[in-house]
Amino acid sequence: MNKKITIIPIVVIIAIIGAVSQMGVEETLKQKLLK
Protein backbone atom coordinates (compact mmCIF):
# COMPACT_ATOMS: atom_id res chain seq x y z
CA MET A 1 0.00 0.00 0.00
CA ASN A 2 2.77 2.44 0.91
CA LYS A 3 4.47 1.90 -2.45
CA LYS A 4 1.27 2.73 -4.36
CA ILE A 5 0.77 5.91 -2.30
CA THR A 6 4.30 7.09 -3.18
CA ILE A 7 4.21 6.01 -6.84
CA ILE A 8 0.89 7.65 -7.82
CA PRO A 9 1.91 11.28 -7.02
CA ILE A 10 5.22 10.80 -8.86
CA VAL A 11 3.37 9.58 -11.98
CA VAL A 12 0.95 12.52 -11.78
CA ILE A 13 3.82 15.02 -11.43
CA ILE A 14 5.66 13.48 -14.40
CA ALA A 15 2.47 13.64 -16.49
CA ILE A 16 1.91 17.32 -15.59
CA ILE A 17 5.55 18.22 -16.35
CA GLY A 18 5.33 16.36 -19.68
CA ALA A 19 2.13 18.16 -20.68
CA VAL A 20 3.52 21.58 -19.68
CA SER A 21 6.82 21.01 -21.50
CA GLN A 22 4.95 19.80 -24.61
CA MET A 23 2.79 22.95 -24.56
CA GLY A 24 5.92 25.11 -24.17
CA VAL A 25 7.57 23.39 -27.13
CA GLU A 26 4.47 23.95 -29.29
CA GLU A 27 4.35 27.64 -28.31
CA THR A 28 8.05 28.17 -29.11
CA LEU A 29 7.60 26.45 -32.49
CA LYS A 30 4.62 28.70 -33.31
CA GLN A 31 6.59 31.82 -32.33
CA LYS A 32 9.52 30.73 -34.53
CA LEU A 33 7.17 30.08 -37.46
CA LEU A 34 5.49 33.48 -37.02
CA LYS A 35 8.89 35.20 -37.00
N, C-alpha and C positions, 0 to 999 in steps of 0.2 A: 504493500500500500504506500509506504513512504517513497519508494522509487517512482511510482506513478505521479504522486503529488509533486515531486521535484522535476520530473521530465515534462509534464504538460506545460507549465509556464515557460520553460526553455523553448519548446516547440512554438508556442504562441509568439514569443519575442522574436524568434528567427523569422517566422512568417511575416510579422509586422515590418521588420527591418528589410526583408526581401521585397515586400510590396512598396515600401517607401523608396528604396534605392531604385527599383524599376521605374517608378513614377519620375524620379529625379533624372534618370537616364533619358526617358522619353522627352522630358521638358528641355533638357540640354540639346538633344538632337533637333527638336523643333526650333529652338532659338538659333542653332547653327544653320539650319535650312533657311530660316527667314533672313538671316544675315547674308 
